[in-house]
Amino acid sequence: MSALSFSKALRNGSSALALSTIALIGAQPALATDGIFGGGSTLASLAERQLSAGYYTASGSSVLLLYAGIGSGSGQRVYISNDPSQGFRGAGLDPAANPDYTLGFTSYPYPRIDFGASDSPLPSNFVTGYTTTVYLWDQINHTTAANGSTSFPTADVGDPIQLPLFEAPVAVAVNLPAVDQSTGTTVAGGTTWTIKSQFSTTAAGGRIQLSTAQICAIFSGLVTDWSSTATIPTLSSTGVAGTEGFADANTWHAASTAGTPGTGGGTAYASASTPITIVYRSDGSGTSFIFTNYLKTVCPLLDPSNSYGYVSIFSTSALPNNNFTQLINKVTAYGRSLNTTGADGSDAVAAAIGNTSANYGYIGYLSNDFVAPYNPSTATTIPHAASLQNDYQRSAGVTHPGVSSTNFIAATPASADAAWGVLSLPASANFADWNVYAQTFPATTYLPGTGVSVDITGRSKLPLAPATDAYSLVGTAYLYVYSCYGVGRDSTPAATRVSDLLGYLKWHYGLTAGNAATITANNGFKALSTGAGSWAQKIGDTYLGTAASSATITAYDGFFTDGCASVSGTGAQ
């Protein structure tokens, strides 16, 4: 079995994943002798499983990274507790896909925890009073019972470390029909759909193009039906707040032969009432954090006087948040409602949105590897995605698709990289410095093209990256690792754990030879930059021992060096 076939099997996340993984591992020239155990973010789960396979097959390593897709909230909980029994998903559920059983054990949870993962950063008060509830988990009956709380044990495991894994665009996932490219229309169930901005039925972001004004209208509850032509707030190229119709952005896409690009707006997307049903992550989700960070940053700029409630709904200390219900609550408090359905995990959100006519009109948010074309599955659970307007286009007058023969921006590795160009490398080894969402515009910064009329001081940089091809809805998935590792619960020596982890991470970040960047791109993400002065080199120099550093991840050996220097316990178990 080839490495490519192995990657595809891991990618599909089927119920037979555990068995297929065993068979594929057995087909390799060497057997895995140890693992790196952990999990969390479902955004990162498909990519990390493929990367693990790539590391094993391409490097000749006998080590596999075993990743349980349990959601970002559970990724934080299992990391804080350093307890594998806390590695369940949602309300006492198993991981999103069957965990890997490849190293001689035949049951889950994993025998120890080496890392956690989440798309949201560790809270700013993580080492000064942040606690998480821990549970007794009955795996057989899928029930949990609260069993107190715990905080991060710095004295035992050293300072927390959060490493961005890759640049991660989040797709606005949609279930909308493919239209005839010569007319821009199709009929389904007696409803005529007109999607003039649809430029492809298969390409990334090709199913529909949505402006910032439309996204904010949908997720504020201002527009709840695809047949709407309601008035919504928008922002001109010069920063003047104004209004337009929700359907005004239903214009012909660039290179359209059905109509002149950039014209034809005003036609409702659906000829009959078709509710916009929002599918959201009902579990603790870092993808929700990335999405609400985007909404909080961009939406209030369109409605500074709060005439449409955007300041009340989005400019709140409750956002960004792992819990999407925080946004739902703000919409409800303003007197509006959203048509919503919740689902635990990215896989469940993808299935709820789907791609069949039964769910036309559904919309949500998903990591890029759960939408077409980056998830190559042809199953009815794989939705398509929208292209989004970025603020650079707004300032250049590209208010609608096709204007100036320009389309909006699809979620791709390249467009994510363009947005990341606005970020600065972290200044220190302090975990808080690695929070990319906390990188904000300094005083006094104004929105491009607006003169001094739209102040964006203090706003998160990523959603407003001033680059032509930047995708505005982007973040990262974090790997949480310990500074100091002791003997594992399964009696694996500390030195072995650290050697395995450092070897994998150096390969993952391109600090040693391999195909990690290609595997990452195949999942719709962008590997962190490499070379002098890069993100990867900064991670290597700070934590992985590629340069002298007091923060290097270390095995507890009684000498208290590097990451174990301040440890009085025995290291992560």
N, C-alpha and C positions, 0 to 999 in steps of 0.2 A: 504494500500500500504506500502510495507516495505521500510526501509531506502535504501536497496540495489537497489530496483526498482527505487526509487527516484534518486539515483546516476546515474543509467544507463540512465534515461530519460534526466538528465542534461548533461550527457556526450555526447549524440548523437547530440546536437545542432541543432535539426531539426526546420523547420519553425513553428511547433506547440509547440515549447518550452514554450512560455509564457502561453498558455492555459493549457498545461500539468502541469506546475508548480503550477498554481492556484488550479487545482484539487487535486494535491498531498498535497499541504499545507492544503487544507481543510480537508483532510483525517486524519490529525494528531490530537492527543488528545488536542492540544492547538493551538491557532492562533497566528501567528506572530504579535507583537504589534509595532515593530520598525525595522528599517533597518540600515545597514552600507553601504553607497552608494559610488560607484566609479567604476573604470575600467581602462583599458589600454591593456597591453600585452595579445595577443591572445595565446602566449605560456602558460600562467598561467590560461587562462580562464576556460578550462574544469575542471582542478584540483580545482580551487577556487570555482566553482559552486558546485562541489561535497563536498568540505570541508564545505561550508556553509550549505548544506543539512545535513551533518554529525553532525555539531555543533547543529543544530536545533533539530534533532531527538534524538541524543545520550545524550545531556546534559540537555534536558528539557528546553532549552532556548527558549524565545519567540522572539529572535532576529535572523534575516537573514542578511548575507552579500550579497548584490546585486551587481553583477559584470557585467559590459558591456564590451564585447570584442571589443575594438575600436582601438587596435594597440598601440605599445609602444610609438610612437611619440605623439599620442593623449593623452596617459596616462600622459605624462609629461606636455602637454599643459593644460589639465584640472586641474592638480595639481597646476601648477604655477598660473593659473588664479583664482583658487578656485571658478570656475563658471561652473555649470552643463550644460549650453548651449554650452560649448566648447567640450562636450563629444560625438563627432561624429567621424566617421572612414574615413580615407583617404580623398578623394575629396568630402566631404559633404555626406558621406554614413552613414547609420545606423550601429550599431554594428554588429559583425560577426554573432551572433545569436540573436534572439529577446531578448530584455532585460526582466527581470522579472517584472511582474505586480502583486505583491502579497500583497501590504500593503495599499490598498485602493485608490491608484492613477492609472489612466488608460491611461496615456500617458508618452512618453519619451521626453525630458531628465528627469533624476532623479530630485527629489525636492531639493537636496543639494549634495555637494561633501565632503566626509569624507576621501578619499584617491585617489591616482593615482597609476598606476602600469606600470612597464617597465622592460625589460630584460637588458637594458643598464643602467649604473650608471648616476647619476646627473653630469653634466659637472663641471669641477674643478672651473670654474668661476661662479658657479650658483648664489651666493649671491653678486657677485661683478661686475655685468654688463651683465649677461646673460638675454636675452629677448626672448620671443616667440610671434609669430603673433597670434592675436585673430581674430575671424570671426563672422559675422552675418550668421546664419545658417537657411536656409529655409528647414525645415524637409519635407514639403509636396512635394516640387519640387526638393529636393536633390541638392540644390545649395548653394554656400558659397560666401561671399564677404569679403575681408580683412577689418578689422575694427581697425587698429592700432596694437600696440604691448604692452606687459606688462612684468614686471619682478616679481620675487618672493617677496611678501610683508612681509619681515621678521618682520618689526615693528608691523604688525597686527597679524601674526600667529605664531611668534616665529621661532626658527631655524629649517631648514629642517631636516627631518629624513628619511633615506632610509634603510629599513630592508630587508635582503635577506629572501625570503619566503621558499625556499628549494633548494637543489642541483639539477640542471637542465641539464641533458645531452641533446644535440641537435643531432638528428639523421641525417645522410646523407641518405635521402630518395631516393629510386630508384624504377623504374618500369622496371623490367627485368623478363623474363619468368622463371617459375619453370622448372628445368631440371630433366631428369631421373637420379636418384642417382647411378644407376648401370653403366651409361655411361658418365654422366656429360654433356649430350647434349639434345637438343630438336630442332624441326623444327617448325618455325612459319612464315607464309607468304612467304615461299620459302627460308627463311634465317635459316641457322643452327647456333644455339647459343650453345657455349661451355663455361660453367661456372664451372670450376673444383673446385673452392673454395666454391661453394654453399654447405652449410652443412645442411640446413633445408629450407623448404618452409614456415614454420610457426613460428619458433623461432626468438627471437630478433636478428637482425643482420645476419640472416642466408642466405639471398638472394644472397649476394656476399661479398667478403672480399677485401678491397682496401688498398693498402699501402700508406704511406705518399707521396711517389714519384708520385703515380697515382693521388691522390687528387690534388696535386699541379700542375700536368701537365694538368688536366682537367680545373681547375679554373684559369689557366694562359692563356688558349687558345692554349697551345702547342699541345694538343691532342683534337680533336673535333669529333671523330668518333669511335664507338665501334669495328670497324674492324681494327683499327690502330695497327701497330707493331712498331711505331716510337720510336726513341731514346729519353729517358728522363733522367734528372739528378736524382741521388740518393746519399745516404750517407752510407758508410760502417759501420760495427760495431765498427771500430776504428776511425771513424770520417773523413775518406778520401772521398772527393767528387769524384764521378764517374758517370757512365751512365749504363743504361740497356734498354731493350725494354719495351714498355708499357704493352705488353702481358706477360712479363716474370713472373709477379706475378699471372698469371692464373694457379696456381698449385693446386694439389690435397689437399683437406682439411684434417685436423687431423682426424684419424679414417676412412678415405676413404677406401672403398672396391673396387672402380673402378680403383685405381692406388695407387702407393706408396705415402703416404703423403709428401708434400714438393717438389714433382717432377712434370714433365710434363709441365713446363712453356714454353711460346712462342707461343701457339696457340691463335689466335685472338678470342675475345669474340663473334664476329659476322662474318659470312662467307661473307656477302655482306655489302656494305656501309650502316651504320645505324647511323645517326647523334646523338651525345650526346647533348641533349637539356636541358639546365639549366633553371629550374624554380626558380625564385627569388622573394623575397618580394619587391614589387614596392612602398609600403608605408613605412613610418618611422618605422623601426623594430628593436627591441632589439635582436631578433634572428639573424638578419644580423650582429649586433654588435658582438655577441658571435662568429659567424662563421668567420667573417673577422679578429677578434682578434686571432683566431686559425691559419688562413692562414698567417697572418703577422708574427706570432711567429715561425712557423715551416718551411715555404717554403724557405726563404732566406738561411737557413742553408744548404740546398741541393745544392745550386748554388752560393757559396760565390763570385765567379769571375764574376757573372752576364752573363755567357756565354749563358744562356737561358732566360735572362731577369727577373729572379725572384726578384732580388734586385730592379730593376726599377719598377716592378709591385707591389710588396708587401711591400717593406721597404719604406713606405711613411707616412708622418704625417697625410694624409687623412684617414688612417686606424688605428685602427678599426673605423667602422662607422655604424650608423643606416641605411644609404642609400647605398644599394648594388651597385647602379650605379657609386659610387665613384671607386669601383674596376673595373667595366666595362670600365670606362673612362681610367683607367691606362692600361688595356689590349689593348684598342684601340690606346692609345698614343704610345704604344710599337710597333704597326703595326700588331697586331693580332686581331682576332675577336672571340666572343663567340656566339653560337647558344642559344639565350635566349628568355624567355617569362616571363613577370612579372604578379604578382597577389597580390591583397590587402588582407592581413590577412592569418593566417596559414591555415584556412579552405579552402580558395581559392587556395593556393599553393598545398595543399593535393589533391584537386579536379583536378588541372591541371596536376599533375604527374600521379595520378590514379593508377590502377592496371590491366588495360585491354590491349590487344595486340595492340590497336590503338596507344598507347603511349609508346610502348617498346623503351627503350633508354633514357627516361626522368630521370633526376636526380635533386635533390634540397636539401634543408635543412629545417628541421622541428623539433619542440619540440617533445619529445618522445611520448606524449599522442596523437599525430596526425598520428602515424604510427602503423602498426601491430607489435606485438600483443597487445600493450597497449591500442590502440583504438579497441575495440572488434567488431566494425561494420564490416559487410561483404560487404558493399557497394563498388561500383567500384571507389569510391573516396579515398579509404584508401590504400596508398602505403606501400611497405615494406622498409627495411632499410639494410644498409651495416654495417659490422664490420670493424673497423679501426685499423691499426697498431699504437702502441704507441712507444714513443722513448725508453722506457725501453726494449722493444722487439728488436728494432734496435741495441741497445748496447749489447744485448745478442745473436745477430746473427740471430734472427728470421726475416729474410728479406722478406720472402714470406709465405703465408698461408701453414700450415702443417709442416713447418720446425721444427725439434725437437718435432714433434707431438703436435704442438701448433697452435691454431687458433688465429686470431686477436681478438680485444676486441669489444664486442657488447655494445650498449648503454643500460645500466641497472641501477637501483638504486645503486647496489653494486659497479659497476665500476665507477659511478660518485663519490661515497663516497671515493673510493681509491684515486681519483685525488684530492679531497678536503683536503686530509690529508697533502698536501704540504702547506696549508694556515695557517696563524697565526690569532689569534683573534684580532679584532680591539683594538687599544690602548686607544681610547677616544670616546666621544659622537659626535665628529665632523663628519658630514655626509661623508666627503671625506675618512675617515678611513675605511668606510664600503664598499669601492669599491674593490671588490675581484680581478678585472682585473688589478688593479694598483699594486697589490702585485707582485714584480719582484725579480729576483735573484740578490743578492748583489754582489758587486765587491770582489774578482774576482772569478767568477764561470764558470766552464767548463762543457760541455756536458758529461754525464757519458760515460766512455769507450773511450774517445778521448784524454786522457792525458790533455795537455794544448793547444791543437790545435783548439778547437771550443769553443770560449768564448760566454757564454750566459748571461753575466752581463746585467741587465736591461730588460731582456725579461720577459714577463708575465709568471707566474709560472704554471698556470693550464694546458696549452697545453703540458707542458714538465714535468709533475709530475713524479718523479722517483719512481714509484711503479709498481709492476708486473702486476696488473690487472686494472690499471688506464685507464679510457676512456679519450682520449685527447681532445675531443670536448665538453666541459662542462662549465657551468656558473651558473647563478641564475636568478630568476625573483625577482625584487625589489618591495616592497610595499612602496610607499611614503606617509607618514603621517605627520600631523602637530604637533608641540609641544604644541600649545595652541588652544583650541576649544572654540568658543563662541556659542551663541544661533544660531541655524541653520536658513537658509532662510525659512524653514517650521515651524519655532517657536519651534523646539525641543530644550529643555534646554541643555546647555553645559554639565552639570553634567551627563545627560542621555547619551549623545553622547560619552563621555569619558568612562563611565562605560561599555557601550556596546562594544566599541572598545577594551578596555583592557581585557574584558572577552573573546572576540573572540580570540585575539592574544595570550593570555595565554594558551587557549585550543589548538590553532593552533601549538604552539611551544612545546607542551607536558609539559607545566608547571602546568597544571591541568589535571585531568584524562580524557581520551577520546581515540578515534580511529583515530586521525588525521594522525598519521604516516602510518597507514595501508592504508587509503584513498590516501595519497600522493604516496605511493609505487605502488598502483594499477594503477596510472597514469604514471608510469615509472620514477618517480622522487624519491629523497631520502630526508626524513625529516632531518632538521638540528639536529646535535647531542645534546643530553640532558645530565643532570648530572653536577656535579661540574666541572668547567673549560671548559664548553661546549659553543657552539655558542648560543644555546637556553638560557642558563643561563645568558650569557653576555647580550643578548637582554633584558631579564627580568630585570636584575639588573640595566641596563643603562636607559631603557625607560619605563618599565611596572610597576615599583614600587615594585619589589620583593627585592630590597635593597635600602638603602638611596642613592638618586641620585638627582643632580640638573637638570637633563635632563628629568625627568619623564613627560610623556604626561599628560597634566593638563587641567582642565576646567577653563575658565576665570571666576573668582569670585570676582575680585577687590582686591585680596590680593597679586597678582603678584608673586606667588611661582612657583618653579620648572620650567616647560616649558614655563610658562607665565611670568617669572621673568623680561624679557627684553621687554615685549610687551607694547606698548603705545596705541594700537588700541583696538579692541574688540574680538580678536580671530577669527579663521576660521569660516566663516558663512555657 
